[in-house]
Amino acid sequence: MQPMVLSALDMSCVGFLAQGVWTHPADRSTRMNTLDYWLDYARLLERGMFDMLFIADTIGTYDVYGGSIDAAVRGGVQLPMNDPSVVVSGMAAVTKNLGFGITGNVIYEPPYLFARRMSTLDHLTGGRVGWNIVTGILASGAKVMGRDKIVAHDERYDVADEYLELMYKLWEGCWDDDAVRFDREKHLFADPRGVHPVHHDGRYFKMEGVHPCLPSPQRTPFLFQAGASGRGKAFAATHAECVFVNGVSKESVAANVADIRRLAAAQGRNPADVLVLAGATIIVGRTDAEAREKADAYRRCADPEAVLAHAAGGLGVDLSRYPLDEPLTYQETDANRTSMEMFTRNAKRTYTPRQIAEEMALSARNLLIVGSVEHVVGELADWMAKTGVNGFNVARLIMPETLQDFVELAVPALQERGLLKREYRSGTLREKIFGAGPRLRSPHPAAMARTST
Ligand SMILES: Cc1cc2nc3c(=O)[nH]c(=O)nc-3n(C[C@H](O)[C@H](O)[C@H](O)COP(=O)(O)O)c2cc1C
């Protein structure tokens, strides 16, 4: 079995996936406004041989529950929320190998500015930056961005396809590798013949001009994506190098993984070039009893109203209007369709709001593993063997306690079993993960946009 890819999943907020646990005495997530918090975080992850820290982001607020932001404000549900990219250069300065997956929304980020921000970070991190391509699920996100309503679910991916086409033109096609001369004698910084302005006039975007940054180590940042609907998977199969999935059953995750790989192969891509990581919340102790005790203490801090406010935003359904014990039925919304399916027609049983509040309390829709080192290591190995995932996206729970436990207890055991690397590979994030070159290769559409190689 290939060593696992290990990502830490977080957000620049207090109430991320486990609502209410910030009240636990050990939790330090309320320090997320300080740079030290992030620098310590990055150091801890690198000590634990994590490949990357993936920073999710939401535009808008969770205002579906009760038709207002009150529950989200009371519970700190992804509000406050800081920009995901600003902390990255600081973290890069205190690490050598850790990668950084930054979320960028294709509906709201102007392509030119976003391409520039990512290239700048790719330079400053020495090629350790990745982009989690998202389309946004919150109707409130449309409003804060000055729009009347959210773009319809499948159309968001049409926008995303065109956005990527434009980004590839900027990152890959604008500057030839040999355009930059740095020739002091000839007073020639760069050769204009090697710089190709972009002319893009599409259905959703229009731009004329040149990408303002020099080609960065990876050019196109490492591409992540997490859409799991039919349209989302088709998009991932075309563009993503790493797909995030969540789910609590090995059967459903295995089917999802197989589907993503089949779709990638149908696009002419090598399915091995598309990694899949499963979301996991892990509570590890020296014994099963110790881990269970910790989990019980965390669970006592959970805030059911905040959990439902989070779930309601994701589903696009006001769960406050549902009787607590009435099963949720499938409704087509423009929010997170994958979540809706997981709780309704793709579920083996029904889910009431009360059950959603209980089951999502610590791990949202991620798998939850609680137990001794042996149990956790065995479960992670079993998930990889039975589902075909390449690794895990380990979600923040109590910051930093759960992560420290994982690094101190589980990581050495994973290494002993040959499940986790002992050293990083050299090079960019793409090279560290795949071992091949720093840039995307044909038949990936990014490589097709390159003019010089
Ligand atoms: C691990 C993971 C991380 C995600 N991170 C974000 C995020 O940071 N911002 C966001 O708007 N959506 C995020 N999503 C949501 C996805 O981008 C996508 O909207 C969702 O999985 C629904 O997919 P679908 O639209 O194909 O149904 C994430 C999903 C997963 C599984």
The ligand as a MOL file (V3000), in Angstrom:
LIG
                    3D

  0  0  0     0  0            999 V3000
M  V30 BEGIN CTAB
M  V30 COUNTS 31 33 0 0 0
M  V30 BEGIN ATOM
M  V30 1 C -13.5430 18.3440 2.6090 0
M  V30 2 C -14.4390 19.3620 1.9800 0
M  V30 3 C -14.0790 20.6950 2.0390 0
M  V30 4 C -14.8750 21.6730 1.4770 0
M  V30 5 N -14.4980 22.9650 1.5750 0
M  V30 6 C -15.3050 23.9360 1.1180 0
M  V30 7 C -14.9590 25.2950 1.2910 0
M  V30 8 O -13.9360 25.6230 1.8570 0
M  V30 9 N -15.7980 26.2290 0.8050 0
M  V30 10 C -16.9610 25.9100 0.1490 0
M  V30 11 O -17.6640 26.8130 -0.2800 0
M  V30 12 N -17.3010 24.6170 -0.0380 0
M  V30 13 C -16.5120 23.6340 0.4450 0
M  V30 14 N -16.8640 22.3220 0.3020 0
M  V30 15 C -18.0830 22.0250 -0.4310 0
M  V30 16 C -17.7740 21.5710 -1.8480 0
M  V30 17 O -16.9970 22.5010 -2.5590 0
M  V30 18 C -19.0680 21.2820 -2.5930 0
M  V30 19 O -19.8570 22.4360 -2.7080 0
M  V30 20 C -19.8470 20.2580 -1.8560 0
M  V30 21 O -19.0670 19.1030 -1.6400 0
M  V30 22 C -21.1040 19.8990 -2.6240 0
M  V30 23 O -20.7580 19.3730 -3.8560 0
M  V30 24 P -21.8040 19.3760 -5.0040 0
M  V30 25 O -22.0760 20.7910 -5.3060 0
M  V30 26 O -21.1170 18.6860 -6.1620 0
M  V30 27 O -22.9760 18.6690 -4.4870 0
M  V30 28 C -16.0830 21.3170 0.8470 0
M  V30 29 C -16.4440 19.9780 0.7920 0
M  V30 30 C -15.6530 18.9950 1.3580 0
M  V30 31 C -16.0870 17.5660 1.2790 0
M  V30 END ATOM
M  V30 BEGIN BOND
M  V30 1 1 1 2
M  V30 2 1 2 3
M  V30 3 2 2 30
M  V30 4 2 3 4
M  V30 5 1 4 5
M  V30 6 1 4 28
M  V30 7 2 5 6
M  V30 8 1 6 7
M  V30 9 1 6 13
M  V30 10 2 7 8
M  V30 11 1 7 9
M  V30 12 1 9 10
M  V30 13 2 10 11
M  V30 14 1 10 12
M  V30 15 2 12 13
M  V30 16 1 13 14
M  V30 17 1 14 15
M  V30 18 1 14 28
M  V30 19 1 15 16
M  V30 20 1 16 17
M  V30 21 1 16 18
M  V30 22 1 18 19
M  V30 23 1 18 20
M  V30 24 1 20 21
M  V30 25 1 20 22
M  V30 26 1 22 23
M  V30 27 1 23 24
M  V30 28 2 24 25
M  V30 29 1 24 26
M  V30 30 1 24 27
M  V30 31 2 28 29
M  V30 32 1 29 30
M  V30 33 1 30 31
M  V30 END BOND
M  V30 END CTAB
M  END
